[in-house]
């Protein structure tokens, strides 16, 4: 899921950054592959979770921060890698 960063949008109007949230449980290999393949920054971000027994809990989760076009590529890459990972099991 891609979200706009919480930074002041006026500060970086020309280079607005977006966060690709990394769902809990994504294998470290996929995270490392994204860092090696794309020009992104790995950040921590507070996010409310709405699943299982964490309904509304706010947790620090990892995200990749990048311009929109890169964020969209990263999101597609993660989904493809997760699909492949699941099918291998």
C-alpha positions as a printed Julia matrix, in Angstrom:
89×3 Matrix{Float64}:
  0.0     0.0    0.0
  1.42    3.37  -1.04
  0.88    6.4    1.21
  2.08    9.99   1.09
  4.8    10.69   3.64
  3.84   12.61   6.74
  6.37   15.34   5.94
  5.25   18.87   5.05
  4.02   18.59   1.41
  4.96   22.23   0.7
  8.58   21.56   1.68
  9.08   19.05  -1.14
  6.37   20.1   -3.6
  8.5    19.12  -6.61
  9.75   15.87  -5.13
  6.83   14.56  -3.05
  7.81   11.27  -1.46
  5.61    8.27  -0.85
  5.89    5.33   1.53
  5.37    1.73   0.43
  4.35    0.01   3.64
  5.99   -3.37   4.18
  3.46   -5.84   5.58
  4.61   -7.75   8.66
  6.11  -11.09   7.66
  7.72  -10.06   4.36
 10.93  -12.11   4.06
 14.17  -10.21   4.69
 15.47  -11.36   1.3
 12.7    -9.44  -0.48
 13.43   -6.32   1.58
 17.15   -6.62   0.76
 16.37   -7.14  -2.93
 14.29   -3.94  -3.02
 17.09   -1.99  -1.34
 19.61   -3.29  -3.88
 17.42   -2.87  -6.97
 15.66    0.47  -6.35
 16.67    3.94  -5.15
 14.63    3.93  -1.95
 15.12    4.77   1.7
 14.13    2.24   4.38
 12.21    4.07   7.13
 10.12    3.3   10.2
  6.6     4.67  10.28
  3.84    4.59  12.87
  0.75    2.96  11.43
 -2.56    1.82  12.87
 -3.19   -1.86  12.2
 -6.65   -3.23  11.56
 -6.37   -7.0   11.48
 -6.44  -10.0   13.8
 -6.12   -9.02  17.45
 -4.34   -5.71  16.69
 -7.51   -3.75  15.9
 -6.45   -0.1   15.96
 -3.07   -0.71  17.61
 -0.43    1.76  16.47
  2.86    0.06  15.63
  6.19    1.01  14.09
  6.41   -0.73  10.73
  8.97   -0.57   7.95
  8.39    1.28   4.7
 10.3     2.14   1.55
 10.31    5.92   0.88
 10.62    7.09  -2.73
  9.05    9.29  -5.44
  5.69    8.03  -6.76
  6.97    6.29  -9.89
  9.62    4.36  -7.95
  7.12    3.56  -5.17
  4.73    2.06  -7.74
  7.53   -0.09  -9.2
  8.54   -1.25  -5.73
  4.96   -2.18  -4.87
  4.64   -4.3   -8.05
  8.01   -5.94  -7.36
  7.06   -6.84  -3.77
  3.75   -8.4   -4.83
  5.44  -10.42  -7.58
  8.16  -11.64  -5.21
  5.63  -12.54  -2.5
  3.52  -14.46  -5.03
  6.59  -16.39  -6.16
  7.63  -17.03  -2.53
  4.17  -18.41  -1.67
  4.02  -20.63  -4.75
  7.41  -22.17  -3.88
  6.13  -23.37  -0.52
